[in-house]
Amino acid sequence: MKPLFRNADCIELYVSNLDDGMRYYCESLGLKRLWRTETMVGLGMEEDVTEVVLQTERKEMAVDFKVASVPEAIERILNAGGIVIHGPFEIAIGKCAVVKDRWDNEYVILDMTKGKYVTDINGNVTGIHNNEL
């Protein structure tokens, strides 16, 4: 059976101010800025597999797993005894959902079916690169 999760896409951490969060995680801890929106900033680690996403919208920490297709992943999760807490819903790059396993572990699943963020030289998100192009 093919694994459902492609990789841990990111770990979301709450910060009250993105600039303060970037100073702490980039200048003090050595992460690098990859992209930024009004409420989130993606930071890269040394091996560039999983991002740390600082966000100002929710005080909860979250782990996001990348999947090929959120609707298909939901079906597998439900068949395995998990539940959907929220979603699926559209995000800029694809679809997303919040789920729980049978032991009440809550996590986010997302796909990138709409594409990847396109950024300017400073890492500010300027658009989406469509996967179909």
Backbone as JSON Lines, residues from 0, in Angstrom:
{"i":0,"aa":"M","n":[0.85,-1.18,0.0],"ca":[0.0,0.0,0.0],"c":[0.9,1.25,0.0]}
{"i":1,"aa":"K","n":[0.57,2.2,-0.85],"ca":[1.34,3.44,-0.96],"c":[1.06,4.32,0.27]}
{"i":2,"aa":"P","n":[2.09,4.9,0.89],"ca":[1.87,5.77,2.05],"c":[0.98,6.97,1.68]}
{"i":3,"aa":"L","n":[0.09,7.34,2.57],"ca":[-0.8,8.47,2.37],"c":[-0.05,9.79,2.43]}
{"i":4,"aa":"F","n":[0.86,9.93,3.38],"ca":[1.59,11.18,3.57],"c":[2.82,11.2,2.68]}
{"i":5,"aa":"R","n":[3.0,12.3,1.93],"ca":[4.2,12.45,1.11],"c":[5.37,12.92,1.97]}
{"i":6,"aa":"N","n":[5.1,13.89,2.84],"ca":[6.1,14.38,3.79],"c":[5.39,15.3,4.78]}
{"i":7,"aa":"A","n":[6.1,15.63,5.85],"ca":[5.59,16.66,6.75],"c":[5.86,17.97,6.05]}
{"i":8,"aa":"D","n":[4.8,18.63,5.59],"ca":[4.95,19.87,4.83],"c":[5.46,20.99,5.71]}
{"i":9,"aa":"C","n":[4.82,21.14,6.88],"ca":[5.26,22.22,7.77],"c":[4.78,21.98,9.18]}
{"i":10,"aa":"I","n":[5.41,22.7,10.07],"ca":[4.95,22.82,11.45],"c":[4.57,24.28,11.61]}
{"i":11,"aa":"E","n":[3.29,24.51,11.95],"ca":[2.8,25.88,12.11],"c":[2.95,26.31,13.56]}
{"i":12,"aa":"L","n":[3.54,27.46,13.76],"ca":[3.71,28.02,15.09],"c":[3.06,29.4,15.14]}
{"i":13,"aa":"Y","n":[2.39,29.7,16.24],"ca":[1.76,31.0,16.41],"c":[2.79,32.02,16.88]}
{"i":14,"aa":"V","n":[2.75,33.21,16.3],"ca":[3.49,34.37,16.8],"c":[2.54,35.56,16.75]}
{"i":15,"aa":"S","n":[2.67,36.48,17.68],"ca":[1.78,37.64,17.69],"c":[2.19,38.67,16.66]}
{"i":16,"aa":"N","n":[3.44,38.62,16.22],"ca":[3.96,39.59,15.25],"c":[4.96,38.87,14.35]}
{"i":17,"aa":"L","n":[4.71,38.88,13.03],"ca":[5.59,38.16,12.11],"c":[7.02,38.68,12.11]}
{"i":18,"aa":"D","n":[7.19,39.98,12.18],"ca":[8.55,40.53,12.17],"c":[9.33,40.08,13.4]}
{"i":19,"aa":"D","n":[8.69,40.11,14.58],"ca":[9.35,39.63,15.8],"c":[9.66,38.14,15.69]}
{"i":20,"aa":"G","n":[8.71,37.37,15.15],"ca":[8.92,35.94,14.97],"c":[10.08,35.64,14.03]}
{"i":21,"aa":"M","n":[10.16,36.41,12.94],"ca":[11.26,36.21,11.99],"c":[12.61,36.56,12.62]}
{"i":22,"aa":"R","n":[12.65,37.61,13.41],"ca":[13.91,37.95,14.09],"c":[14.35,36.8,14.99]}
{"i":23,"aa":"Y","n":[13.4,36.25,15.74],"ca":[13.73,35.15,16.65],"c":[14.18,33.91,15.88]}
{"i":24,"aa":"Y","n":[13.37,33.47,14.91],"ca":[13.66,32.21,14.23],"c":[14.74,32.31,13.16]}
{"i":25,"aa":"C","n":[14.87,33.47,12.53],"ca":[15.89,33.64,11.48],"c":[17.2,34.16,12.04]}
{"i":26,"aa":"E","n":[17.15,35.31,12.68],"ca":[18.39,35.93,13.15],"c":[19.01,35.18,14.32]}
{"i":27,"aa":"S","n":[18.18,34.64,15.21],"ca":[18.72,33.96,16.39],"c":[18.9,32.46,16.2]}
{"i":28,"aa":"L","n":[18.0,31.83,15.43],"ca":[18.04,30.37,15.31],"c":[18.48,29.88,13.93]}
{"i":29,"aa":"G","n":[18.69,30.79,12.98],"ca":[19.29,30.42,11.71],"c":[18.37,29.91,10.61]}
{"i":30,"aa":"L","n":[17.05,29.97,10.78],"ca":[16.17,29.57,9.68],"c":[16.19,30.65,8.61]}
{"i":31,"aa":"K","n":[15.8,30.29,7.38],"ca":[15.81,31.26,6.29],"c":[14.39,31.51,5.78]}
{"i":32,"aa":"R","n":[14.11,32.76,5.45],"ca":[12.8,33.16,4.93],"c":[12.64,32.63,3.51]}
{"i":33,"aa":"L","n":[11.52,31.91,3.28],"ca":[11.22,31.37,1.97],"c":[10.11,32.17,1.27]}
{"i":34,"aa":"W","n":[9.06,32.48,2.02],"ca":[7.91,33.19,1.47],"c":[7.16,33.9,2.59]}
{"i":35,"aa":"R","n":[6.33,34.89,2.21],"ca":[5.57,35.64,3.21],"c":[4.26,36.15,2.61]}
{"i":36,"aa":"T","n":[3.19,36.04,3.43],"ca":[1.92,36.67,3.12],"c":[1.62,37.64,4.26]}
{"i":37,"aa":"E","n":[0.42,38.19,4.29],"ca":[0.06,39.12,5.37],"c":[0.04,38.45,6.74]}
{"i":38,"aa":"T","n":[-0.35,37.17,6.8],"ca":[-0.53,36.51,8.1],"c":[0.4,35.32,8.33]}
{"i":39,"aa":"M","n":[1.26,35.0,7.35],"ca":[2.13,33.84,7.49],"c":[3.49,34.11,6.86]}
{"i":40,"aa":"V","n":[4.49,33.42,7.38],"ca":[5.81,33.44,6.74],"c":[6.37,32.02,6.82]}
{"i":41,"aa":"G","n":[6.86,31.53,5.67],"ca":[7.44,30.2,5.61],"c":[8.94,30.28,5.77]}
{"i":42,"aa":"L","n":[9.47,29.48,6.69],"ca":[10.91,29.48,6.97],"c":[11.49,28.11,6.65]}
{"i":43,"aa":"G","n":[12.67,28.13,6.05],"ca":[13.32,26.88,5.67],"c":[14.37,26.45,6.67]}
{"i":44,"aa":"M","n":[14.49,25.13,6.78],"ca":[15.52,24.54,7.61],"c":[16.69,24.11,6.71]}
{"i":45,"aa":"E","n":[17.71,23.59,7.29],"ca":[18.93,23.26,6.55],"c":[18.69,22.32,5.38]}
{"i":46,"aa":"E","n":[17.85,21.3,5.55],"ca":[17.66,20.3,4.49],"c":[16.45,20.58,3.61]}
{"i":47,"aa":"D","n":[15.74,21.68,3.82],"ca":[14.65,22.14,2.94],"c":[13.56,21.11,2.65]}
{"i":48,"aa":"V","n":[13.21,20.29,3.61],"ca":[12.12,19.34,3.41],"c":[10.86,19.85,4.08]}
{"i":49,"aa":"T","n":[10.94,20.15,5.35],"ca":[9.81,20.63,6.12],"c":[10.02,22.09,6.48]}
{"i":50,"aa":"E","n":[8.97,22.89,6.33],"ca":[9.06,24.31,6.67],"c":[8.55,24.55,8.08]}
{"i":51,"aa":"V","n":[9.0,25.62,8.68],"ca":[8.38,26.17,9.88],"c":[7.57,27.35,9.37]}
{"i":52,"aa":"V","n":[6.26,27.33,9.61],"ca":[5.4,28.42,9.18],"c":[4.96,29.19,10.42]}
{"i":53,"aa":"L","n":[5.38,30.43,10.49],"ca":[4.92,31.31,11.56],"c":[3.62,31.94,11.09]}
{"i":54,"aa":"Q","n":[2.61,31.95,11.96],"ca":[1.32,32.5,11.56],"c":[0.7,33.26,12.72]}
{"i":55,"aa":"T","n":[-0.15,34.23,12.38],"ca":[-0.76,35.09,13.39],"c":[-2.26,34.84,13.55]}
{"i":56,"aa":"E","n":[-2.8,33.79,12.93],"ca":[-4.25,33.58,12.91],"c":[-4.78,32.69,14.03]}
{"i":57,"aa":"R","n":[-4.03,31.67,14.44],"ca":[-4.5,30.7,15.43],"c":[-3.4,30.45,16.45]}
{"i":58,"aa":"K","n":[-3.76,30.4,17.71],"ca":[-2.74,30.2,18.76],"c":[-2.29,28.75,18.87]}
{"i":59,"aa":"E","n":[-2.94,27.84,18.19],"ca":[-2.57,26.43,18.28],"c":[-1.41,26.11,17.34]}
{"i":60,"aa":"M","n":[-0.56,25.2,17.77],"ca":[0.47,24.66,16.9],"c":[-0.19,23.6,16.03]}
{"i":61,"aa":"A","n":[0.26,23.45,14.8],"ca":[-0.3,22.43,13.92],"c":[0.82,21.78,13.12]}
{"i":62,"aa":"V","n":[0.61,20.51,12.8],"ca":[1.49,19.79,11.89],"c":[0.69,19.57,10.61]}
{"i":63,"aa":"D","n":[1.27,19.92,9.47],"ca":[0.63,19.77,8.17],"c":[1.34,18.68,7.39]}
{"i":64,"aa":"F","n":[0.57,17.69,6.91],"ca":[1.11,16.64,6.06],"c":[0.68,16.88,4.63]}
{"i":65,"aa":"K","n":[1.62,16.77,3.7],"ca":[1.3,16.9,2.29],"c":[0.8,15.56,1.77]}
{"i":66,"aa":"V","n":[-0.3,15.61,1.01],"ca":[-0.89,14.43,0.38],"c":[-1.08,14.74,-1.1]}
{"i":67,"aa":"A","n":[-1.29,13.71,-1.91],"ca":[-1.5,13.92,-3.34],"c":[-2.86,14.57,-3.59]}
{"i":68,"aa":"S","n":[-3.87,14.12,-2.85],"ca":[-5.24,14.62,-3.05],"c":[-5.97,14.6,-1.71]}
{"i":69,"aa":"V","n":[-6.43,15.77,-1.26],"ca":[-7.15,15.83,0.01],"c":[-8.43,14.99,-0.02]}
{"i":70,"aa":"P","n":[-9.27,15.07,-1.07],"ca":[-10.48,14.22,-1.07],"c":[-10.16,12.73,-0.95]}
{"i":71,"aa":"E","n":[-9.14,12.26,-1.66],"ca":[-8.76,10.85,-1.56],"c":[-8.18,10.52,-0.19]}
{"i":72,"aa":"A","n":[-7.41,11.44,0.38],"ca":[-6.85,11.22,1.72],"c":[-7.95,11.14,2.77]}
{"i":73,"aa":"I","n":[-8.94,12.01,2.65],"ca":[-10.07,11.98,3.59],"c":[-10.75,10.62,3.55]}
{"i":74,"aa":"E","n":[-10.96,10.1,2.37],"ca":[-11.6,8.78,2.23],"c":[-10.79,7.7,2.95]}
{"i":75,"aa":"R","n":[-9.49,7.71,2.78],"ca":[-8.64,6.71,3.46],"c":[-8.66,6.9,4.97]}
{"i":76,"aa":"I","n":[-8.63,8.16,5.41],"ca":[-8.64,8.44,6.86],"c":[-9.95,7.99,7.48]}
{"i":77,"aa":"L","n":[-11.07,8.28,6.83],"ca":[-12.37,7.85,7.34],"c":[-12.48,6.32,7.36]}
{"i":78,"aa":"N","n":[-12.01,5.67,6.32],"ca":[-12.04,4.2,6.28],"c":[-11.18,3.57,7.37]}
{"i":79,"aa":"A","n":[-10.15,4.3,7.82],"ca":[-9.27,3.79,8.87],"c":[-9.79,4.11,10.27]}
{"i":80,"aa":"G","n":[-10.92,4.82,10.36],"ca":[-11.48,5.14,11.67],"c":[-11.22,6.55,12.14]}
{"i":81,"aa":"G","n":[-10.6,7.38,11.29],"ca":[-10.38,8.78,11.64],"c":[-11.61,9.62,11.37]}
{"i":82,"aa":"I","n":[-11.56,10.9,11.71],"ca":[-12.69,11.79,11.47],"c":[-12.19,13.11,10.89]}
{"i":83,"aa":"V","n":[-13.1,13.79,10.2],"ca":[-12.8,15.11,9.65],"c":[-13.34,16.15,10.62]}
{"i":84,"aa":"I","n":[-12.48,17.05,11.06],"ca":[-12.86,18.13,11.97],"c":[-13.36,19.34,11.18]}
{"i":85,"aa":"H","n":[-12.67,19.65,10.09],"ca":[-13.02,20.82,9.28],"c":[-12.56,20.59,7.85]}
{"i":86,"aa":"G","n":[-13.44,20.85,6.91],"ca":[-13.06,20.77,5.51],"c":[-13.69,19.59,4.8]}
{"i":87,"aa":"P","n":[-13.24,19.37,3.59],"ca":[-12.13,20.04,2.93],"c":[-12.51,21.47,2.52]}
{"i":88,"aa":"F","n":[-11.48,22.31,2.43],"ca":[-11.69,23.69,2.0],"c":[-10.55,24.1,1.08]}
{"i":89,"aa":"E","n":[-10.84,25.12,0.27],"ca":[-9.87,25.62,-0.7],"c":[-8.82,26.49,0.01]}
{"i":90,"aa":"I","n":[-7.58,26.35,-0.41],"ca":[-6.5,27.25,-0.01],"c":[-5.84,27.74,-1.3]}
{"i":91,"aa":"A","n":[-4.97,28.7,-1.19],"ca":[-4.37,29.31,-2.38],"c":[-3.7,28.29,-3.29]}
{"i":92,"aa":"I","n":[-3.06,27.27,-2.72],"ca":[-2.31,26.31,-3.52],"c":[-3.02,25.0,-3.78]}
{"i":93,"aa":"G","n":[-4.21,24.8,-3.18],"ca":[-4.91,23.54,-3.39],"c":[-6.08,23.36,-2.44]}
{"i":94,"aa":"K","n":[-6.11,22.22,-1.78],"ca":[-7.16,21.91,-0.81],"c":[-6.53,21.56,0.53]}
{"i":95,"aa":"C","n":[-7.35,21.66,1.58],"ca":[-6.87,21.44,2.94],"c":[-8.01,20.84,3.77]}
{"i":96,"aa":"A","n":[-7.66,20.15,4.83],"ca":[-8.64,19.65,5.8],"c":[-7.94,19.43,7.13]}
{"i":97,"aa":"V","n":[-8.72,19.51,8.2],"ca":[-8.23,19.2,9.54],"c":[-8.88,17.89,9.94]}
{"i":98,"aa":"V","n":[-8.07,16.94,10.37],"ca":[-8.57,15.6,10.69],"c":[-8.04,15.15,12.05]}
{"i":99,"aa":"K","n":[-8.65,14.08,12.57],"ca":[-8.17,13.43,13.79],"c":[-8.09,11.94,13.54]}
{"i":100,"aa":"D","n":[-7.08,11.32,14.13],"ca":[-7.01,9.87,14.07],"c":[-7.84,9.27,15.21]}
{"i":101,"aa":"R","n":[-7.8,7.97,15.36],"ca":[-8.64,7.3,16.37],"c":[-8.19,7.59,17.8]}
{"i":102,"aa":"W","n":[-7.02,8.22,17.98],"ca":[-6.5,8.52,19.3],"c":[-6.58,10.01,19.62]}
{"i":103,"aa":"D","n":[-7.37,10.73,18.85],"ca":[-7.59,12.18,19.02],"c":[-6.38,13.04,18.67]}
{"i":104,"aa":"N","n":[-5.45,12.52,17.89],"ca":[-4.36,13.35,17.37],"c":[-4.87,14.15,16.19]}
{"i":105,"aa":"E","n":[-4.84,15.46,16.32],"ca":[-5.35,16.34,15.28],"c":[-4.2,16.84,14.41]}
{"i":106,"aa":"Y","n":[-4.41,16.84,13.09],"ca":[-3.41,17.36,12.17],"c":[-4.09,17.85,10.9]}
{"i":107,"aa":"V","n":[-3.31,18.54,10.09],"ca":[-3.8,19.13,8.85],"c":[-3.25,18.3,7.69]}
{"i":108,"aa":"I","n":[-4.1,18.11,6.67],"ca":[-3.64,17.53,5.42],"c":[-3.85,18.58,4.33]}
{"i":109,"aa":"L","n":[-2.91,18.65,3.4],"ca":[-3.06,19.6,2.3],"c":[-2.48,19.02,1.03]}
{"i":110,"aa":"D","n":[-3.05,19.48,-0.09],"ca":[-2.45,19.13,-1.38],"c":[-2.07,20.42,-2.09]}
{"i":111,"aa":"M","n":[-1.3,20.27,-3.12],"ca":[-0.85,21.43,-3.9],"c":[-1.38,21.31,-5.33]}
{"i":112,"aa":"T","n":[-2.66,20.98,-5.45],"ca":[-3.24,20.74,-6.76],"c":[-3.41,22.0,-7.6]}
{"i":113,"aa":"K","n":[-3.34,23.18,-6.98],"ca":[-3.42,24.44,-7.73],"c":[-2.05,24.98,-8.1]}
{"i":114,"aa":"G","n":[-1.0,24.54,-7.43],"ca":[0.34,25.0,-7.75],"c":[1.16,25.36,-6.54]}
{"i":115,"aa":"K","n":[2.24,26.1,-6.79],"ca":[3.16,26.54,-5.74],"c":[3.16,28.05,-5.68]}
{"i":116,"aa":"Y","n":[3.53,28.58,-4.53],"ca":[3.7,30.02,-4.41],"c":[4.81,30.5,-5.33]}
{"i":117,"aa":"V","n":[4.59,31.65,-5.95],"ca":[5.62,32.37,-6.69],"c":[5.98,33.57,-5.83]}
{"i":118,"aa":"T","n":[7.27,33.81,-5.64],"ca":[7.7,34.9,-4.76],"c":[8.64,35.84,-5.5]}
{"i":119,"aa":"D","n":[8.72,37.06,-4.97],"ca":[9.69,38.02,-5.51],"c":[11.04,37.76,-4.84]}
{"i":120,"aa":"I","n":[12.01,38.57,-5.13],"ca":[13.37,38.39,-4.61],"c":[13.43,38.43,-3.08]}
{"i":121,"aa":"N","n":[12.44,39.09,-2.44],"ca":[12.41,39.19,-0.98],"c":[11.57,38.1,-0.33]}
{"i":122,"aa":"G","n":[11.0,37.2,-1.13],"ca":[10.19,36.13,-0.58],"c":[8.72,36.47,-0.41]}
{"i":123,"aa":"N","n":[8.29,37.64,-0.85],"ca":[6.87,38.0,-0.77],"c":[6.1,37.25,-1.84]}
{"i":124,"aa":"V","n":[4.98,36.66,-1.46],"ca":[4.18,35.9,-2.41],"c":[3.56,36.86,-3.42]}
{"i":125,"aa":"T","n":[3.79,36.57,-4.7],"ca":[3.26,37.42,-5.77],"c":[2.23,36.7,-6.62]}
{"i":126,"aa":"G","n":[2.08,35.4,-6.43],"ca":[1.11,34.64,-7.2],"c":[1.29,33.14,-6.98]}
{"i":127,"aa":"I","n":[0.62,32.38,-7.84],"ca":[0.65,30.93,-7.79],"c":[1.13,30.41,-9.14]}
{"i":128,"aa":"H","n":[2.08,29.48,-9.13],"ca":[2.51,28.82,-10.35],"c":[1.61,27.62,-10.54]}
{"i":129,"aa":"N","n":[0.8,27.63,-11.58],"ca":[-0.15,26.56,-11.85],"c":[0.58,25.3,-12.25]}
{"i":130,"aa":"N","n":[0.22,24.17,-11.61],"ca":[0.86,22.87,-11.91],"c":[0.57,22.41,-13.33]}
{"i":131,"aa":"E","n":[-0.5,22.9,-13.94],"ca":[-0.9,22.41,-15.26],"c":[-0.14,23.1,-16.38]}
{"i":132,"aa":"L","n":[0.59,24.17,-16.11],"ca":[1.31,24.88,-17.16],"c":[2.6,24.18,-17.52]}
